Each structure stands twice: as structure tokens, then as C-alpha cells.
């Protein structure tokens, strides 16, 4: 895994400035804009065989519909998987909060102890939940990007195999992106807040870059490949002889 390349490769394109500006302008569009930016990244990483980042496809508003279609499926799969995890968060956090409240009401000393311990416990539980979400969402999003199909994304036998082989790398990639994404967002806020939208383009590029690395490493460890959708190609498949 080359984590730093997930960001540095963005700047290898001669038109990286224009990609950042146009992608950032697109991200300003509520809801749809970020799906389109994701679709652009999917096009560049999963829709071509070439690995030269100097020739990474330029962001082009004339391909708005194509980007929207290709980004829609990984977005929807991520959204649905996140919704499924919401009840889990409530099931874990609400009982913990109730226990702390009851302990505080029954005993003053215990209440003071819980006031110190509970934030630490809650933070630890939230971190575990976020990690569990990333273990689930990452392979689902990779399948959705490759298959361009909602139903085919939810192959839980494949997801289980992917997680069993790649859980450590998923954790490290998520941690890296969290730190790098926060740093990019802060820089964007300094640039009159508008820069946050440009930072979004780099973050989507980096996350899709890491997904491609994870998938390749998974295959090298004996994982089952995912059939690529013909929808990822800009040209129709050759006619049979």
C-alpha cells in the first residue's frame, strides 16, 4: 500500500489545477455534485486499463451525465450501508448513557467517576463502530464501483472474504484518509471556505486510489475477482467475429 501516492498522484496530471477547480465547482451543487465528482474518480480508476496518472481523465462538464451514472451506485450502496449501521450506534450508545445516568443519580462518588470514564468509553465505542462501518462499506463500495449495479454489490460472501484478507489495510487506509482529509479540509477553510470544495475533489481521488490499491492487494492474496461492468467503458465492446 502506497498511502502518500493516493494524494500525490492527483498532482501528476498537467491539468490538476483545472480538475480541482471544475470538480470543486461541481461539488457546490447540492447532493448531486459530490456524486458526479465520485463518478469522475470511478471513471479514472476503474474505467481504463492505463495506470499513468499524467494522463488521468480531465474533469469535463460535458460528461456530467456519465459521471453521475457511474458515481450513483457506490454512493447509494454507501448510503444504504450507513443507514443500516445507525440502529447499531443507538443500541450501543443509549444503554451506555443510561447506565451512566443511573449511576450518577444513585451515588455521588460513582457519578463523579462515571463523569470521567464515560466520555472515554463512548469515544472508544464510537471508534469501534466507525471501524466496523469502514470494514463493511469499503468492499461494498469497491464492488459497486466495479459492477455498476446495486444488487450485485451486496455479495456478502465476497465481502466477508475481502474483510478477512484486508481488514488491517482497510483500517490503515481509513485512518490515513481521516488524517489527510481533515488536513485538506482545514486548508480549504483557510482559503475562504471555498477551498473545502476543491479539497473534496482530492479526497474523492485519494479514497478511490486507495480502493484500487486494496482491490489489487486482495487479488494478490488469492481473492476472487469482480467482473467489470461494460458501463465503465467509454467505447462499446468489440463485435464478435
Order of alpha helices (4+ residues) and beta strands (2+ residues): alpha-alpha-alpha-alpha-alpha-alpha-alpha-alpha
